[in-house]
Amino acid sequence: MNEFSLFHFAYWLLTPIKRIFHPVDVRGLEALPRSGVMLCPNHCSNWDPVLIGLALPRDYRMHIMAKDSLFRIPVLSWIFRRLGAFPVSRGNADIQAVKTAIKAIKDGDNLLIFPEGTRVKKEGEVQAKSGIAVIGIRTGAIFVPVFVDSDKRLFHKTRIIFGKPYEPVYTGRHGTAEEMQKIADDIVKAAYDLGREA
């Protein structure tokens, strides 16, 4: 079973469960580009990648950059990888994870990556990781901020809002380190702004 056929099976299995226990109010999906997209949500819960993945169309080809600790159990690692996820070692310069992310975009697929790099309770607790900007600029990805409600309660709707593509501003071919950090910070702010404006 390849990764996307397993994803279709998981989508079919989990969607009815999600509708009952974690219903979602999805907005902005109609304007979401189909390929070459880097989805950049705020991150407050382990449920975030699941709910976002199930909010997307079933045929939306997506890879997920996830913390490496999720891949330490062989069976779970096998499942996660076939669902399109790949590990990243947080706090280190994980070149292999960057290469995998770049390949996903260049192959015409889409990438879900959390700019904050970890779960946070409120905006501003951590600084965004500039690496997301580097990946996006080098691949020509379409940056799309995404807002996910932080308060997730059983049987209560969670808002997931897909924003308009963000246009990065930088100089030269790849930009400066300061410009990459600003792009990452701007993406996170744009995600939270979606929640404030809705």
Order of alpha helices (4+ residues) and beta strands (2+ residues): alpha-beta-beta-alpha-beta-alpha-beta-alpha-beta-alpha-beta-beta-alpha
